[in-house]
Amino acid sequence: VVNSVKIPVFVKLTAEAVNPMETAKKIIEAGAKGLTAINRFPALEIDLETGRPILHSSFAGVGGPWMRPIMLKWVAKLAREFDLPISATNGIWSWRDVVKAILVGATTVQTCTALMYSPKGFGMINEYVTNLEKYMQEHGYNTIEDFRGKTLPQILTWDKVDRDTRNVSVVDQ
């Protein structure tokens, strides 16, 4: 595709790949100019009364807010490893999710499900923009670059994770 078109090619990765990081490396070597992370998980749901598949009568992509932590992980890993644009998608439901994706290194953020299922429809976009601007003002950010990737240096490697501290509940009569 890269050799056939004159526009930058972004490739959407899937978390189902054996190693999305290796896939990304090969995609970049092939000339892709950016990555989109991360595709929905193909799934199957069954109607108990009929036994029929109910997600498009087949295997279908399942996503939504529960996918956000998975997406954030892959955007963060990609952003730490590769110096090219990353578009975050899957799990974006609120303006806070947009901010989280940028904090882990996303260059752009995509949403679809929130627009389709929110009673606000495309009005969600205005809500995203308004609250993103408010967030930036409250935190003293002039541009998205001022906070893009801010989370990345704060992600610990497993050998640095505190495994000794134990939280204990105490009943206050």
C-alpha positions in Angstrom: 0.0 0.0 0.0 2.8 2.4 0.9 4.3 2.0 -2.6 0.9 2.5 -4.3 -0.4 5.7 -2.7 1.0 9.2 -2.1 -0.6 9.7 1.3 0.8 8.7 4.6 -0.3 5.2 5.6 -1.3 4.4 9.2 -1.8 0.8 10.1 -4.3 -0.3 12.8 -2.8 -2.9 15.2 -4.7 -5.6 17.0 -4.1 -6.7 20.5 -4.8 -10.3 19.3 -1.4 -10.4 17.5 1.1 -12.6 19.1 3.3 -9.5 19.7 1.9 -6.1 18.5 5.3 -4.5 19.1 6.9 -6.9 16.6 4.0 -6.3 14.2 4.6 -2.5 14.6 8.3 -2.9 13.9 7.6 -4.7 10.6 4.9 -2.2 9.6 7.3 0.7 10.1 10.0 -1.2 8.2 7.5 -1.5 5.3 7.1 2.3 5.3 4.0 3.1 7.4 4.1 6.6 8.7 1.9 6.0 11.8 0.1 3.5 13.9 -3.4 3.2 15.2 -3.9 1.3 18.5 -5.8 -0.8 19.1 -8.4 -2.8 17.2 -11.5 -4.4 18.9 -11.4 -8.0 20.0 -13.4 -10.3 17.8 -16.0 -12.1 20.0 -19.0 -14.3 19.9 -22.3 -13.9 21.9 -25.1 -16.5 21.8 -28.9 -16.1 22.2 -29.9 -18.8 24.8 -33.3 -19.3 23.4 -32.3 -19.9 19.7 -28.6 -20.8 20.0 -27.9 -18.2 17.3 -24.9 -15.9 17.3 -26.3 -12.4 18.1 -23.3 -10.1 17.2 -24.0 -9.6 13.5 -24.8 -13.4 13.4 -21.0 -14.1 13.4 -17.8 -13.2 15.2 -17.9 -9.4 15.7 -15.6 -6.8 17.1 -16.4 -6.0 20.7 -15.1 -2.8 22.2 -16.2 0.1 24.5 -15.1 1.7 27.7 -13.7 -1.6 29.2 -11.1 -1.6 26.4 -9.6 1.7 27.4 -7.0 0.3 29.8 -5.9 -2.2 27.2 -5.7 0.5 24.5 -3.7 2.8 26.9 -1.2 0.0 27.6 -0.5 -0.5 23.9 -0.4 3.2 23.0 2.1 3.7 25.9 4.3 0.8 24.8 4.3 2.0 21.2 5.0 5.6 22.1 8.0 4.5 24.2 9.4 2.3 21.4 8.7 4.2 18.2 9.0 7.9 17.2 6.1 8.3 14.9 2.4 9.4 15.2 0.1 7.1 17.1 -3.7 7.4 16.9 -5.5 6.0 19.9 -8.8 4.2 19.4 -11.1 1.9 21.3 -12.4 2.7 24.8 -12.7 6.4 24.2 -16.0 7.4 25.9 -15.5 10.7 27.6 -13.2 13.7 27.4 -11.2 12.2 30.2 -10.4 9.2 28.0 -9.1 11.6 25.4 -6.8 13.2 27.9 -5.6 9.8 29.1 -4.7 8.7 25.6 -2.7 11.9 25.1 -0.9 11.4 28.4 0.4 8.0 27.2 1.6 9.5 24.0 -1.3 9.5 21.5 -0.9 12.0 18.7 -4.6 11.8 17.7 -7.6 10.2 19.3 -10.5 8.5 17.5 -13.9 7.6 18.8 -16.9 6.0 17.3 -19.0 4.0 19.9 -19.4 7.1 22.1 -20.9 9.1 19.2 -23.2 6.2 18.1 -24.5 5.4 21.6 -24.5 8.7 23.5 -27.8 10.6 23.4 -25.6 13.6 22.5 -24.4 11.9 19.3 -22.0 14.2 17.4 -22.5 16.7 20.3 -19.9 14.6 22.1 -17.2 16.1 20.0 -18.0 19.6 21.3 -18.0 18.2 24.8 -14.6 16.6 24.2 -13.1 19.9 22.8 -14.6 22.1 25.5 -13.5 19.9 28.4 -10.1 19.3 26.9 -9.6 23.1 26.6 -10.8 23.5 30.2 -8.4 20.7 31.4 -5.5 22.4 29.6 -6.3 25.8 31.1 -6.6 24.3 34.6 -3.2 22.6 34.3 -1.4 25.5 32.6 -0.9 23.7 29.3 -0.8 25.9 26.2 -0.6 23.0 23.7 -1.3 19.3 23.6 2.5 18.8 23.3 2.9 20.3 26.8 1.3 17.1 28.3 1.5 14.5 25.5 3.4 11.5 26.9 3.6 12.9 30.5 2.7 9.4 31.9 5.4 7.5 30.0 8.4 8.2 32.3 6.2 7.4 35.3 5.4 3.8 34.2 7.6 1.5 36.3 9.3 -1.6 35.1 8.3 -4.7 37.0 11.6 -4.8 39.0 10.8 -1.3 40.4 7.2 -2.0 41.4 6.7 -1.8 45.2 5.6 -5.3 46.2 6.3 -5.0 49.9 3.8 -2.3 50.9 0.6 -3.9 52.1 -2.6 -1.9 52.6 -4.6 -3.0 55.5 -8.2 -2.0 56.3 -8.9 -0.8 59.8 -12.4 -0.6 61.2 -13.1 2.8 62.8 -15.9 2.1 65.2 
